[in-house]
Amino acid sequence: MAGKEWDGRGLGAWCRPVSARDRGELTAERWYARTWRDPQLLDLIEVTLQGPRPSGCQTENHLVDTNVRWRFAGRIAARLLVPALDIPSGPLWMNGESTASGLNDRVPAAIAERQRHSLVLGQPELLTITVGTEGADRGNPRRRVRGHFSLAGHDYGLAITDPVVEKQIMANPDGFSTELQNPILCISLSEKFDAQNACYKLIAGVMRVTA
């Protein structure tokens, strides 16, 4: 999970809270004090951090203080994110390499680790969301939700890891497709996968913009 700093007036720099575990994954430490629930997209959260903990291309990582519970501080409307959009002038990190079912979703580790950032807040005009079984021809079938969109003149087909969207779309049969107009997307570059020697572009969050 990741977000942008909020000072009460506007959004600032990116921050991805991580744990001290090998891959930085968060478990119970991300639950809110008293309510013990997971943060949701567009929540305002008070988090105590120990300091920067960059890892490869993920320069925005910060180590959480596990002695202080996270605190829910309110909600923000998606439309307030528009002034803080990251406006790419070219490809997202690097284009030209794709997985079997994706499009421009793979970045070789040697290139990814030279990047100065791993998070983008973008707003395509249209997001087409699909679900299907991938990898059956390679003996590793897995149902996956993907988002297809264009940004700065480049086309993408990225896996969606937003748990709310995944759950909603997975309830449909393979081949299901739906569209969202002008959503705001949190697009992330993953950590390195050693076996593939690559990082992957993911849609980590999908936010609908309403008036």
C-alpha positions as CSV (number, residue, x, y, z in Angstrom):
1,M,0.0,0.0,0.0
2,A,1.1,3.6,-0.6
3,G,-0.2,7.1,-0.6
4,K,0.7,10.8,-0.9
5,E,1.3,13.0,2.1
6,W,-1.6,15.3,3.0
7,D,-1.1,18.6,4.9
8,G,-4.8,19.5,5.1
9,R,-4.6,21.6,1.9
10,G,-3.0,19.5,-0.7
11,L,-1.1,16.3,-1.5
12,G,2.7,16.1,-1.4
13,A,5.3,13.4,-1.9
14,W,4.7,9.7,-2.2
15,C,5.2,7.3,0.7
16,R,5.0,3.5,0.8
17,P,5.0,2.2,4.4
18,V,6.9,-1.1,4.7
19,S,7.8,-3.5,7.5
20,A,11.2,-4.9,8.4
21,R,10.3,-8.2,6.8
22,D,12.3,-9.4,3.8
23,R,9.9,-8.1,1.2
24,G,8.5,-5.3,3.4
25,E,5.0,-6.7,3.6
26,L,2.6,-5.3,6.1
27,T,0.3,-7.5,8.2
28,A,-1.4,-6.6,11.5
29,E,0.7,-3.4,11.9
30,R,-1.5,-1.7,9.3
31,W,-4.7,-2.2,11.2
32,Y,-6.3,0.9,12.8
33,A,-6.2,1.5,16.5
34,R,-9.4,0.5,18.3
35,T,-11.3,-0.5,15.1
36,W,-8.7,-3.1,14.0
37,R,-9.7,-2.7,10.3
38,D,-7.6,-2.3,7.2
39,P,-7.2,1.1,5.6
40,Q,-9.2,1.8,2.5
41,L,-8.5,3.8,-0.6
42,L,-9.0,7.5,0.0
43,D,-8.6,7.2,3.8
44,L,-6.5,9.8,5.6
45,I,-4.1,7.9,7.8
46,E,-1.8,9.0,10.6
47,V,1.3,6.7,10.4
48,T,4.5,6.9,12.5
49,L,7.6,6.2,10.4
50,Q,11.1,5.4,11.5
51,G,12.7,6.7,8.3
52,P,13.4,5.9,4.6
53,R,13.9,2.3,3.6
54,P,14.4,2.3,-0.1
55,S,14.6,-1.0,-1.9
56,G,15.7,-1.2,-5.6
57,C,13.4,1.0,-7.7
58,Q,11.0,1.5,-4.7
59,T,12.7,4.7,-3.5
60,E,9.4,5.9,-1.7
61,N,9.6,3.1,0.9
62,H,9.6,4.1,4.6
63,L,9.9,1.8,7.6
64,V,6.9,1.9,9.9
65,D,7.1,2.2,13.7
66,T,5.4,-1.0,14.9
67,N,5.0,0.4,18.4
68,V,2.5,3.0,17.3
69,R,-0.9,2.0,15.9
70,W,-2.1,3.7,12.7
71,R,-5.0,6.1,13.2
72,F,-7.9,6.8,10.9
73,A,-8.1,10.6,10.4
74,G,-10.9,10.9,7.9
75,R,-11.7,10.5,4.2
76,I,-10.8,12.5,1.1
77,A,-12.9,12.8,-2.1
78,A,-11.3,11.3,-5.2
79,R,-11.8,14.6,-7.1
80,L,-9.3,16.3,-4.7
81,L,-6.6,14.0,-6.1
82,V,-6.8,15.6,-9.6
83,P,-4.4,18.5,-8.8
84,A,-1.9,16.0,-7.6
85,L,-1.9,13.8,-10.6
86,D,1.5,12.7,-12.0
87,I,1.4,13.7,-15.7
88,P,3.7,11.4,-17.6
89,S,5.3,12.9,-20.8
90,G,6.2,9.5,-22.1
91,P,6.1,5.8,-21.2
92,L,5.6,4.6,-17.6
93,W,9.2,3.8,-16.8
94,M,9.9,1.7,-19.9
95,N,7.8,0.1,-22.6
96,G,8.5,-2.6,-25.0
97,E,8.4,-5.7,-22.8
98,S,5.2,-7.6,-22.0
99,T,4.1,-10.8,-20.2
100,A,2.1,-13.4,-22.1
101,S,-1.2,-11.8,-21.2
102,G,-0.2,-8.2,-20.5
103,L,0.9,-5.2,-22.5
104,N,3.9,-3.1,-21.6
105,D,3.8,-4.5,-18.1
106,R,7.3,-5.9,-17.6
107,V,10.6,-4.0,-16.9
108,P,13.9,-5.8,-16.8
109,A,15.5,-5.5,-13.3
110,A,18.6,-3.7,-14.6
111,I,16.4,-0.9,-16.0
112,A,13.9,-0.9,-13.2
113,E,16.6,-0.4,-10.5
114,R,17.8,2.7,-12.2
115,Q,14.4,4.4,-11.9
116,R,14.0,7.2,-9.4
117,H,10.4,6.4,-8.5
118,S,8.0,3.5,-8.5
119,L,4.6,5.1,-8.1
120,V,2.4,7.1,-10.4
121,L,-1.0,8.7,-9.9
122,G,-2.6,8.7,-13.3
123,Q,-6.0,9.4,-14.9
124,P,-6.7,7.7,-18.2
125,E,-9.9,8.7,-20.1
126,L,-11.1,5.1,-20.1
127,L,-10.2,1.9,-18.1
128,T,-11.4,-1.4,-19.4
129,I,-11.3,-4.1,-16.7
130,T,-11.3,-7.8,-17.7
131,V,-11.0,-11.2,-15.9
132,G,-9.6,-14.4,-17.4
133,T,-7.5,-17.4,-16.7
134,E,-3.9,-16.9,-17.6
135,G,-1.0,-19.3,-17.8
136,A,-2.9,-22.5,-18.6
137,D,-0.7,-23.1,-21.6
138,R,2.3,-23.1,-19.3
139,G,0.8,-25.5,-16.8
140,N,0.2,-22.7,-14.2
141,P,-3.5,-21.5,-14.6
142,R,-4.5,-18.5,-12.6
143,R,-7.4,-16.2,-12.8
144,R,-6.3,-12.6,-13.0
145,V,-8.0,-9.2,-13.3
146,R,-6.4,-6.8,-15.7
147,G,-6.9,-3.1,-16.5
148,H,-6.4,-1.9,-20.1
149,F,-5.9,1.8,-20.7
150,S,-3.9,4.5,-22.5
151,L,-1.8,7.2,-20.9
152,A,0.4,9.8,-22.6
153,G,-0.2,8.0,-25.9
154,H,0.9,4.6,-24.7
155,D,-1.2,1.5,-24.3
156,Y,-1.1,-0.8,-21.2
157,G,-2.6,-4.0,-20.0
158,L,-1.6,-4.4,-16.3
159,A,-2.6,-6.7,-13.6
160,I,-5.0,-5.1,-11.0
161,T,-4.0,-5.8,-7.3
162,D,-6.6,-3.5,-5.7
163,P,-8.3,-6.1,-3.4
164,V,-11.8,-4.5,-3.7
165,V,-11.8,-4.4,-7.5
166,E,-10.3,-7.9,-7.6
167,K,-13.1,-9.3,-5.4
168,Q,-15.8,-7.6,-7.4
169,I,-14.5,-8.7,-10.8
170,M,-13.5,-12.2,-9.8
171,A,-17.2,-13.0,-9.1
172,N,-17.8,-12.9,-12.9
173,P,-16.9,-15.6,-15.5
174,D,-13.8,-15.5,-17.6
175,G,-14.2,-13.0,-20.5
176,F,-16.2,-10.5,-18.4
177,S,-15.4,-6.9,-19.2
178,T,-16.5,-3.5,-17.8
179,E,-15.5,0.1,-18.3
180,L,-14.8,3.1,-16.1
181,Q,-14.6,6.6,-17.4
182,N,-11.8,8.9,-16.1
183,P,-10.8,6.8,-13.1
184,I,-7.7,7.7,-11.0
185,L,-5.2,4.9,-10.9
186,C,-2.3,4.3,-8.5
187,I,0.2,2.5,-10.7
188,S,3.1,0.8,-9.0
189,L,6.4,-0.8,-10.1
190,S,6.8,-4.0,-8.1
191,E,10.0,-5.2,-6.4
192,K,12.3,-7.5,-8.4
193,F,11.2,-11.0,-9.0
194,D,14.4,-13.0,-9.0
195,A,13.3,-15.9,-11.1
196,Q,12.2,-13.6,-13.9
197,N,14.9,-11.0,-13.2
198,A,12.2,-8.3,-13.8
199,C,9.8,-5.9,-12.1
200,Y,6.2,-5.6,-13.1
201,K,3.8,-2.6,-13.5
202,L,0.6,-3.1,-11.4
203,I,-2.6,-1.1,-10.9
204,A,-2.6,-1.0,-7.1
205,G,-5.6,1.2,-6.7
206,V,-8.7,2.2,-8.8
207,M,-10.6,5.2,-7.7
208,R,-13.9,6.4,-9.2
209,V,-14.2,10.2,-9.6
210,T,-17.6,11.6,-8.8
211,A,-18.8,15.2,-8.8
